[in-house]
Amino acid sequence: MLPQPRPAVRHPLAAAALLALAVPLAACGSSGSGADSARAAISTGQNSAAAPPSSAPPKPTKVLMPTGPAAHFSTARDTKAGPILMTTLAGPKSGVSGKVWVWLPPQYDDPAYAKTGFPVLTLYAGGQSAGYNTWTDNQLPIQEADQQMAAQGKAHPFIMIMPVQNLDSDEAKALECADIPGQPKIGTWMSQDIPDFVRANFRTLRGRDGWAVMGASTGAFCSAKLALQHPDVFKAAVPIDGYWNPDSPLWKGHEQERLANSPDQLIGAGAADVRMLATAGGANPYETKLVKNWVAKAKAPTTVEYYEQPGGKHLTSDFKKMIPTTLEWLTANTAGPESD
């Protein structure tokens, strides 16, 4: 008998209260696929439900099976929650080639979930993130946290995607997750090539409801910007201790384009039906003011909730403490695993 979905359990968040956490945890479906195919040669698949009678409309499917082409993965690191895989993605739409790390939750390997689609969480790092992503190492063990919380019914088992953000470690060449004129189209790589790559290789959910982005510091800027610019792709975002004004020297001479890629401008446009949780460290008055002012600019249908980490500083060690809170929020605001 297939395992039944576990009910979601909501726990109060520490210190500063979150506003309007009202979206229920979507039920986890049963069935799944071996991740061996994802780690070597991922096979394509099609839904195989029998055709309905001619008088009835086709039943809409919730799950997208991998479309291919299959990527080649190597194991970058083993964790207590399973391996983190790595590949190099040459984006056909952007022309950008960069490293992408992937973690599959244990449920993905379970034969009982062979026909289940999983939600996708893309994680962006702080700093330049050229050739690395801090969500892949033990500084930010989000994979272990998700495994434990999913087993307790507190979080979705997310497919986690961890790309690089820059192609050069020189901060003067920061691409700011955007298509800066005359520079590599990293914004297209992030918003189009990476989602296409995920759908090609893994069982996901139809539509945007199971797609979210999260990042800390520079990664917070990226997650906010990408969600606001691409609400057709992403439903939710968690910018942790972020900033909102693009300041790369590469924008020189392109002010109009810079403003079009500024979360400080995008948040007040009222053009993106997305949900966000913006956090700030309580021990940093400058940061709390910056984030609160940005949250206050949000216009419907964009909704932004504010969370202040008690005593939090702008440190990776404090970002780590935020992991359970952010996974709970993401679970409440995205669709969970489903099967047809």
C-alpha atoms as a printed R data frame, in Angstrom:
    type eleno elety resid chain resno       x      y       z
1   ATOM     1    CA   MET     A     1   0.000  0.000   0.000
2   ATOM     2    CA   LEU     A     2   1.374  3.399  -0.964
3   ATOM     3    CA   PRO     A     3   2.382  5.797   1.815
4   ATOM     4    CA   GLN     A     4  -0.199  8.418   2.650
5   ATOM     5    CA   PRO     A     5   0.623 12.133   2.736
6   ATOM     6    CA   ARG     A     6   1.563 13.541   6.106
7   ATOM     7    CA   PRO     A     7  -0.403 16.518   7.407
8   ATOM     8    CA   ALA     A     8   1.348 19.848   7.580
9   ATOM     9    CA   VAL     A     9   2.216 21.105  11.051
10  ATOM    10    CA   ARG     A    10   2.645 24.809  11.506
11  ATOM    11    CA   HIS     A    11   4.781 26.126  14.338
12  ATOM    12    CA   PRO     A    12   4.954 29.710  15.615
13  ATOM    13    CA   LEU     A    13   7.868 31.641  14.195
14  ATOM    14    CA   ALA     A    14  10.326 33.142  16.663
15  ATOM    15    CA   ALA     A    15  10.123 36.738  17.875
16  ATOM    16    CA   ALA     A    16   8.674 39.044  15.244
17  ATOM    17    CA   ALA     A    17   5.365 37.681  13.992
18  ATOM    18    CA   LEU     A    18   4.818 36.895  10.336
19  ATOM    19    CA   LEU     A    19   1.744 38.362   8.711
20  ATOM    20    CA   ALA     A    20  -0.935 36.439   6.816
21  ATOM    21    CA   LEU     A    21   0.468 32.938   6.553
22  ATOM    22    CA   ALA     A    22  -2.786 31.617   5.195
23  ATOM    23    CA   VAL     A    23  -2.020 29.234   2.375
24  ATOM    24    CA   PRO     A    24  -2.354 25.595   3.452
25  ATOM    25    CA   LEU     A    25   0.285 22.982   2.872
26  ATOM    26    CA   ALA     A    26  -0.598 21.065  -0.261
27  ATOM    27    CA   ALA     A    27  -0.960 17.353   0.293
28  ATOM    28    CA   CYS     A    28   1.985 15.195  -0.631
29  ATOM    29    CA   GLY     A    29   1.085 12.636  -3.257
30  ATOM    30    CA   SER     A    30   2.166  9.057  -3.433
31  ATOM    31    CA   SER     A    31   4.346  7.379  -6.066
32  ATOM    32    CA   GLY     A    32   7.961  8.298  -7.280
33  ATOM    33    CA   SER     A    33  10.975  7.515  -9.387
34  ATOM    34    CA   GLY     A    34  14.477  6.280  -8.730
35  ATOM    35    CA   ALA     A    35  16.945  9.130  -8.665
36  ATOM    36    CA   ASP     A    36  19.555  6.837 -10.181
37  ATOM    37    CA   SER     A    37  18.262  8.049 -13.538
38  ATOM    38    CA   ALA     A    38  18.798 11.645 -12.436
39  ATOM    39    CA   ARG     A    39  22.347 10.879 -11.375
40  ATOM    40    CA   ALA     A    40  23.449  9.131 -14.536
41  ATOM    41    CA   ALA     A    41  21.336  9.150 -17.675
42  ATOM    42    CA   ILE     A    42  17.915 10.535 -16.872
43  ATOM    43    CA   SER     A    43  15.271  8.913 -19.005
44  ATOM    44    CA   THR     A    44  12.395 10.849 -20.507
45  ATOM    45    CA   GLY     A    45   8.842  9.968 -19.595
46  ATOM    46    CA   GLN     A    46   5.254 10.644 -20.571
47  ATOM    47    CA   ASN     A    47   2.033 10.418 -18.598
48  ATOM    48    CA   SER     A    48   0.430  7.081 -19.390
49  ATOM    49    CA   ALA     A    49  -3.121  7.492 -18.109
50  ATOM    50    CA   ALA     A    50  -5.749  5.727 -20.216
51  ATOM    51    CA   ALA     A    51  -7.670  7.974 -22.599
52  ATOM    52    CA   PRO     A    52 -11.029  9.103 -21.187
53  ATOM    53    CA   PRO     A    53 -14.275  8.404 -23.036
54  ATOM    54    CA   SER     A    54 -14.735 10.637 -26.060
55  ATOM    55    CA   SER     A    55 -17.625 12.439 -24.355
56  ATOM    56    CA   ALA     A    56 -15.461 13.566 -21.433
57  ATOM    57    CA   PRO     A    57 -12.738 16.241 -21.634
58  ATOM    58    CA   PRO     A    58  -9.183 15.051 -20.966
59  ATOM    59    CA   LYS     A    59  -8.311 15.055 -17.304
60  ATOM    60    CA   PRO     A    60  -5.761 17.823 -16.595
61  ATOM    61    CA   THR     A    61  -2.443 16.523 -15.350
62  ATOM    62    CA   LYS     A    62  -0.643 17.925 -12.333
63  ATOM    63    CA   VAL     A    63   2.706 16.261 -12.954
64  ATOM    64    CA   LEU     A    64   5.291 17.030 -15.619
65  ATOM    65    CA   MET     A    65   7.475 14.028 -16.333
66  ATOM    66    CA   PRO     A    66  11.053 14.703 -17.530
67  ATOM    67    CA   THR     A    67  11.114 15.789 -21.152
68  ATOM    68    CA   GLY     A    68  14.863 15.404 -21.811
69  ATOM    69    CA   PRO     A    69  17.483 15.832 -23.005
70  ATOM    70    CA   ALA     A    70  19.115 14.207 -20.012
71  ATOM    71    CA   ALA     A    71  22.012 16.001 -18.351
72  ATOM    72    CA   HIS     A    72  25.120 14.252 -17.051
73  ATOM    73    CA   PHE     A    73  25.605 14.618 -13.293
74  ATOM    74    CA   SER     A    74  28.549 13.931 -11.020
75  ATOM    75    CA   THR     A    75  28.447 13.783  -7.234
76  ATOM    76    CA   ALA     A    76  29.839 16.998  -5.772
77  ATOM    77    CA   ARG     A    77  29.375 16.140  -2.101
78  ATOM    78    CA   ASP     A    78  27.684 13.546   0.078
79  ATOM    79    CA   THR     A    79  25.470 14.764   2.909
80  ATOM    80    CA   LYS     A    80  23.466 13.009   5.599
81  ATOM    81    CA   ALA     A    81  20.420 13.813   3.462
82  ATOM    82    CA   GLY     A    82  21.879 12.329   0.285
83  ATOM    83    CA   PRO     A    83  24.285 13.461  -2.428
84  ATOM    84    CA   ILE     A    84  24.518 16.907  -3.955
85  ATOM    85    CA   LEU     A    85  24.928 16.509  -7.701
86  ATOM    86    CA   MET     A    86  26.628 18.862 -10.126
87  ATOM    87    CA   THR     A    87  26.497 19.547 -13.842
88  ATOM    88    CA   THR     A    88  27.433 22.319 -16.240
89  ATOM    89    CA   LEU     A    89  24.465 23.880 -17.995
90  ATOM    90    CA   ALA     A    90  25.055 25.423 -21.412
91  ATOM    91    CA   GLY     A    91  21.929 27.534 -21.769
92  ATOM    92    CA   PRO     A    92  20.507 27.418 -25.288
93  ATOM    93    CA   LYS     A    93  18.488 30.608 -24.827
94  ATOM    94    CA   SER     A    94  21.142 32.684 -23.051
95  ATOM    95    CA   GLY     A    95  24.370 31.302 -24.461
96  ATOM    96    CA   VAL     A    96  25.688 31.225 -20.873
97  ATOM    97    CA   SER     A    97  27.465 28.155 -19.522
98  ATOM    98    CA   GLY     A    98  27.713 27.730 -15.753
99  ATOM    99    CA   LYS     A    99  27.714 25.210 -12.926
100 ATOM   100    CA   VAL     A   100  24.459 24.047 -11.356
101 ATOM   101    CA   TRP     A   101  24.180 21.878  -8.232
102 ATOM   102    CA   VAL     A   102  21.114 19.742  -7.518
103 ATOM   103    CA   TRP     A   103  19.758 17.967  -4.455
104 ATOM   104    CA   LEU     A   104  16.887 15.507  -4.664
105 ATOM   105    CA   PRO     A   105  14.867 14.767  -1.524
106 ATOM   106    CA   PRO     A   106  14.803 11.128  -0.359
107 ATOM   107    CA   GLN     A   107  11.176 10.810  -1.499
108 ATOM   108    CA   TYR     A   108  12.299 11.311  -5.086
109 ATOM   109    CA   ASP     A   109  14.132  7.945  -4.924
110 ATOM   110    CA   ASP     A   110  11.216  6.102  -3.333
111 ATOM   111    CA   PRO     A   111   9.507  3.792  -5.850
112 ATOM   112    CA   ALA     A   112   6.201  4.730  -4.239
113 ATOM   113    CA   TYR     A   113   6.660  8.240  -5.684
114 ATOM   114    CA   ALA     A   114   7.545  7.233  -9.255
115 ATOM   115    CA   LYS     A   115   4.722  9.317 -10.720
116 ATOM   116    CA   THR     A   116   4.854 12.206  -8.255
117 ATOM   117    CA   GLY     A   117   5.929 15.714  -9.195
118 ATOM   118    CA   PHE     A   118   7.935 17.730  -6.667
119 ATOM   119    CA   PRO     A   119   8.190 21.460  -5.913
120 ATOM   120    CA   VAL     A   120  11.387 23.241  -6.920
121 ATOM   121    CA   LEU     A   121  13.378 25.664  -4.773
122 ATOM   122    CA   THR     A   122  16.239 27.551  -6.437
123 ATOM   123    CA   LEU     A   123  18.822 28.895  -3.991
124 ATOM   124    CA   TYR     A   124  21.150 31.845  -4.582
125 ATOM   125    CA   ALA     A   125  24.255 32.536  -2.521
126 ATOM   126    CA   GLY     A   126  25.787 35.589  -0.923
127 ATOM   127    CA   GLY     A   127  28.912 37.127  -2.372
128 ATOM   128    CA   GLN     A   128  30.015 36.861  -5.980
129 ATOM   129    CA   SER     A   129  29.108 33.149  -6.275
130 ATOM   130    CA   ALA     A   130  31.355 32.547  -9.280
131 ATOM   131    CA   GLY     A   131  32.141 28.836  -9.415
132 ATOM   132    CA   TYR     A   132  30.521 28.104  -6.050
133 ATOM   133    CA   ASN     A   133  27.201 28.270  -4.217
134 ATOM   134    CA   THR     A   134  27.236 28.365  -0.400
135 ATOM   135    CA   TRP     A   135  23.956 26.425  -0.174
136 ATOM   136    CA   THR     A   136  25.915 23.349  -1.255
137 ATOM   137    CA   ASP     A   137  28.258 23.185   1.738
138 ATOM   138    CA   ASN     A   138  27.895 22.597   5.468
139 ATOM   139    CA   GLN     A   139  27.682 26.315   6.258
140 ATOM   140    CA   LEU     A   140  24.033 26.259   5.156
141 ATOM   141    CA   PRO     A   141  22.822 22.650   5.577
142 ATOM   142    CA   ILE     A   142  19.360 23.257   4.164
143 ATOM   143    CA   GLN     A   143  19.188 19.761   2.677
144 ATOM   144    CA   GLU     A   144  19.449 18.050   6.078
145 ATOM   145    CA   ALA     A   145  16.913 20.484   7.527
146 ATOM   146    CA   ASP     A   146  14.451 19.808   4.716
147 ATOM   147    CA   GLN     A   147  14.807 16.062   5.086
148 ATOM   148    CA   GLN     A   148  14.084 16.243   8.817
149 ATOM   149    CA   MET     A   149  11.221 18.716   8.523
150 ATOM   150    CA   ALA     A   150   9.580 16.822   5.655
151 ATOM   151    CA   ALA     A   151   9.676 13.634   7.740
152 ATOM   152    CA   GLN     A   152   7.884 15.560  10.500
153 ATOM   153    CA   GLY     A   153   5.294 17.004   8.100
154 ATOM   154    CA   LYS     A   154   6.625 20.535   8.584
155 ATOM   155    CA   ALA     A   155   8.051 21.130   5.107
156 ATOM   156    CA   HIS     A   156   7.698 20.009   1.522
157 ATOM   157    CA   PRO     A   157  10.430 17.761   0.169
158 ATOM   158    CA   PHE     A   158  11.838 20.256  -2.329
159 ATOM   159    CA   ILE     A   159  14.036 19.614  -5.337
160 ATOM   160    CA   MET     A   160  16.828 22.128  -4.665
161 ATOM   161    CA   ILE     A   161  18.659 23.859  -7.517
162 ATOM   162    CA   MET     A   162  21.807 25.840  -6.692
163 ATOM   163    CA   PRO     A   163  23.352 27.740  -9.628
164 ATOM   164    CA   VAL     A   164  26.305 30.086  -9.820
165 ATOM   165    CA   GLN     A   165  25.448 33.787 -10.083
166 ATOM   166    CA   ASN     A   166  28.529 35.180 -11.802
167 ATOM   167    CA   LEU     A   167  31.134 34.031 -14.275
168 ATOM   168    CA   ASP     A   168  34.006 36.050 -12.784
169 ATOM   169    CA   SER     A   169  35.083 36.463  -9.148
170 ATOM   170    CA   ASP     A   170  35.849 40.166  -9.717
171 ATOM   171    CA   GLU     A   171  33.039 42.194  -8.117
172 ATOM   172    CA   ALA     A   172  33.576 44.901 -10.743
173 ATOM   173    CA   LYS     A   173  32.148 42.343 -13.185
174 ATOM   174    CA   ALA     A   174  29.056 41.479 -11.151
175 ATOM   175    CA   LEU     A   175  26.185 40.554 -13.464
176 ATOM   176    CA   GLU     A   176  23.479 41.048 -10.793
177 ATOM   177    CA   CYS     A   177  21.313 38.224 -12.152
178 ATOM   178    CA   ALA     A   178  20.401 40.396 -15.143
179 ATOM   179    CA   ASP     A   179  20.958 40.766 -18.863
180 ATOM   180    CA   ILE     A   180  23.212 43.823 -18.683
181 ATOM   181    CA   PRO     A   181  23.721 45.211 -22.197
182 ATOM   182    CA   GLY     A   182  26.908 43.889 -23.733
183 ATOM   183    CA   GLN     A   183  27.396 41.248 -21.008
184 ATOM   184    CA   PRO     A   184  26.566 37.520 -20.752
185 ATOM   185    CA   LYS     A   185  22.793 37.037 -20.479
186 ATOM   186    CA   ILE     A   186  22.850 35.578 -16.979
187 ATOM   187    CA   GLY     A   187  19.303 36.816 -16.313
188 ATOM   188    CA   THR     A   188  17.964 34.722 -19.190
189 ATOM   189    CA   TRP     A   189  20.063 31.776 -18.002
190 ATOM   190    CA   MET     A   190  18.490 32.009 -14.534
191 ATOM   191    CA   SER     A   191  14.894 32.711 -15.529
192 ATOM   192    CA   GLN     A   192  14.562 30.500 -18.628
193 ATOM   193    CA   ASP     A   193  17.423 28.058 -19.138
194 ATOM   194    CA   ILE     A   194  17.510 26.798 -15.548
195 ATOM   195    CA   PRO     A   195  13.743 26.124 -15.279
196 ATOM   196    CA   ASP     A   196  13.870 24.410 -18.702
197 ATOM   197    CA   PHE     A   197  16.796 22.297 -17.472
198 ATOM   198    CA   VAL     A   198  14.884 21.280 -14.338
199 ATOM   199    CA   ARG     A   199  11.798 20.287 -16.308
200 ATOM   200    CA   ALA     A   200  13.960 18.341 -18.744
201 ATOM   201    CA   ASN     A   201  15.538 16.252 -15.998
202 ATOM   202    CA   PHE     A   202  13.125 15.942 -13.086
203 ATOM   203    CA   ARG     A   203   9.499 15.277 -12.195
204 ATOM   204    CA   THR     A   204   7.974 18.651 -11.400
205 ATOM   205    CA   LEU     A   205   4.555 20.257 -11.063
206 ATOM   206    CA   ARG     A   206   2.609 21.829 -13.896
207 ATOM   207    CA   GLY     A   207   2.372 25.611 -13.630
208 ATOM   208    CA   ARG     A   208   4.224 27.984 -11.317
209 ATOM   209    CA   ASP     A   209   2.663 27.052  -7.969
210 ATOM   210    CA   GLY     A   210   5.476 24.657  -7.074
211 ATOM   211    CA   TRP     A   211   8.337 27.037  -7.967
212 ATOM   212    CA   ALA     A   212  10.165 29.332  -5.546
213 ATOM   213    CA   VAL     A   213  13.461 31.173  -5.190
214 ATOM   214    CA   MET     A   214  15.434 32.063  -2.071
215 ATOM   215    CA   GLY     A   215  18.765 33.697  -1.379
216 ATOM   216    CA   ALA     A   216  20.807 35.545   1.227
217 ATOM   217    CA   SER     A   217  22.499 38.923   0.822
218 ATOM   218    CA   THR     A   218  23.393 39.151  -2.884
219 ATOM   219    CA   GLY     A   219  21.253 36.058  -3.360
220 ATOM   220    CA   ALA     A   220  18.367 37.925  -1.731
221 ATOM   221    CA   PHE     A   221  18.663 40.640  -4.379
222 ATOM   222    CA   CYS     A   222  18.586 37.955  -7.080
223 ATOM   223    CA   SER     A   223  15.620 36.057  -5.640
224 ATOM   224    CA   ALA     A   224  13.533 39.215  -5.236
225 ATOM   225    CA   LYS     A   225  14.399 40.485  -8.708
226 ATOM   226    CA   LEU     A   226  13.738 37.196 -10.478
227 ATOM   227    CA   ALA     A   227  10.375 36.654  -8.773
228 ATOM   228    CA   LEU     A   228   9.209 40.209  -9.505
229 ATOM   229    CA   GLN     A   229  10.299 40.012 -13.134
230 ATOM   230    CA   HIS     A   230   9.027 36.492 -13.790
231 ATOM   231    CA   PRO     A   231   5.781 35.855 -11.878
232 ATOM   232    CA   ASP     A   232   4.821 33.430 -14.639
233 ATOM   233    CA   VAL     A   233   7.708 31.196 -13.530
234 ATOM   234    CA   PHE     A   234   7.914 31.709  -9.758
235 ATOM   235    CA   LYS     A   235   5.129 31.913  -7.209
236 ATOM   236    CA   ALA     A   236   7.156 32.718  -4.096
237 ATOM   237    CA   ALA     A   237  10.479 34.179  -2.992
238 ATOM   238    CA   VAL     A   238  12.417 34.597   0.241
239 ATOM   239    CA   PRO     A   239  15.050 37.356   0.135
240 ATOM   240    CA   ILE     A   240  17.105 36.980   3.322
241 ATOM   241    CA   ASP     A   241  18.798 40.205   4.506
242 ATOM   242    CA   GLY     A   242  18.840 41.709   1.042
243 ATOM   243    CA   TYR     A   243  19.544 44.967  -0.752
244 ATOM   244    CA   TRP     A   244  17.468 46.334  -3.607
245 ATOM   245    CA   ASN     A   245  19.462 48.765  -5.752
246 ATOM   246    CA   PRO     A   246  21.652 47.406  -8.617
247 ATOM   247    CA   ASP     A   247  25.127 48.900  -8.292
248 ATOM   248    CA   SER     A   248  27.417 46.916 -10.594
249 ATOM   249    CA   PRO     A   249  29.863 49.098 -12.548
250 ATOM   250    CA   LEU     A   250  28.695 47.243 -15.659
251 ATOM   251    CA   TRP     A   251  25.460 49.273 -15.644
252 ATOM   252    CA   LYS     A   252  27.378 52.443 -16.528
253 ATOM   253    CA   GLY     A   253  25.739 54.060 -19.541
254 ATOM   254    CA   HIS     A   254  22.618 51.879 -19.184
255 ATOM   255    CA   GLU     A   255  20.539 53.656 -16.543
256 ATOM   256    CA   GLN     A   256  17.180 52.783 -18.064
257 ATOM   257    CA   GLU     A   257  18.053 49.094 -18.110
258 ATOM   258    CA   ARG     A   258  19.452 49.309 -14.577
259 ATOM   259    CA   LEU     A   259  16.186 50.679 -13.237
260 ATOM   260    CA   ALA     A   260  14.233 48.003 -15.103
261 ATOM   261    CA   ASN     A   261  16.239 45.424 -13.122
262 ATOM   262    CA   SER     A   262  15.968 47.150  -9.749
263 ATOM   263    CA   PRO     A   263  13.900 45.417  -7.045
264 ATOM   264    CA   ASP     A   264  13.515 48.879  -5.511
265 ATOM   265    CA   GLN     A   265  11.574 49.921  -8.628
266 ATOM   266    CA   LEU     A   266   9.863 46.607  -9.339
267 ATOM   267    CA   ILE     A   267   8.345 46.218  -5.867
268 ATOM   268    CA   GLY     A   268   6.085 49.249  -6.304
269 ATOM   269    CA   ALA     A   269   4.977 48.508  -9.852
270 ATOM   270    CA   GLY     A   270   2.074 46.283  -8.809
271 ATOM   271    CA   ALA     A   271   2.753 44.030 -11.788
272 ATOM   272    CA   ALA     A   272   3.791 40.737 -10.159
273 ATOM   273    CA   ASP     A   273   1.370 38.363  -8.463
274 ATOM   274    CA   VAL     A   274   3.993 36.818  -6.196
275 ATOM   275    CA   ARG     A   275   4.367 36.231  -2.461
276 ATOM   276    CA   MET     A   276   7.550 37.124  -0.649
277 ATOM   277    CA   LEU     A   277   9.036 36.903   2.822
278 ATOM   278    CA   ALA     A   278  11.698 39.574   3.363
279 ATOM   279    CA   THR     A   279  13.930 39.188   6.405
280 ATOM   280    CA   ALA     A   280  16.360 41.403   8.264
281 ATOM   281    CA   GLY     A   281  18.740 40.875  11.159
282 ATOM   282    CA   GLY     A   282  17.500 42.589  14.299
283 ATOM   283    CA   ALA     A   283  21.022 43.545  15.389
284 ATOM   284    CA   ASN     A   284  21.561 45.638  12.251
285 ATOM   285    CA   PRO     A   285  19.512 48.888  12.362
286 ATOM   286    CA   TYR     A   286  20.599 49.930   8.877
287 ATOM   287    CA   GLU     A   287  19.455 46.625   7.426
288 ATOM   288    CA   THR     A   288  16.138 46.544   9.260
289 ATOM   289    CA   LYS     A   289  15.323 50.063   8.049
290 ATOM   290    CA   LEU     A   290  16.329 49.193   4.482
291 ATOM   291    CA   VAL     A   291  14.190 46.060   4.379
292 ATOM   292    CA   LYS     A   292  11.174 47.614   6.139
293 ATOM   293    CA   ASN     A   293  11.168 50.556   3.740
294 ATOM   294    CA   TRP     A   294  11.271 48.185   0.787
295 ATOM   295    CA   VAL     A   295   8.439 46.044   2.151
296 ATOM   296    CA   ALA     A   296   6.306 49.168   2.604
297 ATOM   297    CA   LYS     A   297   6.553 49.920  -1.126
298 ATOM   298    CA   ALA     A   298   4.826 46.695  -2.184
299 ATOM   299    CA   LYS     A   299   1.622 47.119  -4.191
300 ATOM   300    CA   ALA     A   300  -1.018 44.504  -4.924
301 ATOM   301    CA   PRO     A   301  -1.026 41.903  -6.281
302 ATOM   302    CA   THR     A   302   2.514 41.618  -4.875
303 ATOM   303    CA   THR     A   303   2.458 40.666  -1.193
304 ATOM   304    CA   VAL     A   304   5.506 40.881   1.062
305 ATOM   305    CA   GLU     A   305   5.713 39.766   4.674
306 ATOM   306    CA   TYR     A   306   8.453 40.972   6.990
307 ATOM   307    CA   TYR     A   307  10.376 38.874   9.484
308 ATOM   308    CA   GLU     A   308  13.009 40.274  11.817
309 ATOM   309    CA   GLN     A   309  15.479 37.763  13.210
310 ATOM   310    CA   PRO     A   310  16.026 38.549  16.895
311 ATOM   311    CA   GLY     A   311  19.646 39.565  17.385
312 ATOM   312    CA   GLY     A   312  20.452 38.546  13.819
313 ATOM   313    CA   LYS     A   313  23.535 39.873  12.048
314 ATOM   314    CA   HIS     A   314  24.535 39.821   8.387
315 ATOM   315    CA   LEU     A   315  26.455 36.569   8.810
316 ATOM   316    CA   THR     A   316  26.244 33.133   7.238
317 ATOM   317    CA   SER     A   317  25.933 31.672  10.747
318 ATOM   318    CA   ASP     A   318  22.742 33.696  11.248
319 ATOM   319    CA   PHE     A   319  21.428 32.843   7.771
320 ATOM   320    CA   LYS     A   320  21.769 29.213   8.856
321 ATOM   321    CA   LYS     A   321  19.473 29.841  11.824
322 ATOM   322    CA   MET     A   322  16.825 31.124   9.427
323 ATOM   323    CA   ILE     A   323  16.529 27.855   7.516
324 ATOM   324    CA   PRO     A   324  13.624 26.266   9.481
325 ATOM   325    CA   THR     A   325  11.630 29.513   9.425
326 ATOM   326    CA   THR     A   326  12.080 29.961   5.702
327 ATOM   327    CA   LEU     A   327  11.256 26.339   4.858
328 ATOM   328    CA   GLU     A   328   8.031 26.606   6.869
329 ATOM   329    CA   TRP     A   329   7.053 29.777   5.037
330 ATOM   330    CA   LEU     A   330   7.887 28.335   1.620
331 ATOM   331    CA   THR     A   331   5.857 25.235   2.422
332 ATOM   332    CA   ALA     A   332   2.845 27.353   3.354
333 ATOM   333    CA   ASN     A   333   3.113 29.369   0.150
334 ATOM   334    CA   THR     A   334   3.908 26.800  -2.541
335 ATOM   335    CA   ALA     A   335   2.285 23.606  -3.784
336 ATOM   336    CA   GLY     A   336   3.584 20.349  -2.396
337 ATOM   337    CA   PRO     A   337   4.265 17.035  -4.147
338 ATOM   338    CA   GLU     A   338   1.356 15.777  -6.216
339 ATOM   339    CA   SER     A   339   0.527 12.788  -8.383
340 ATOM   340    CA   ASP     A   340  -2.117 12.314 -11.062
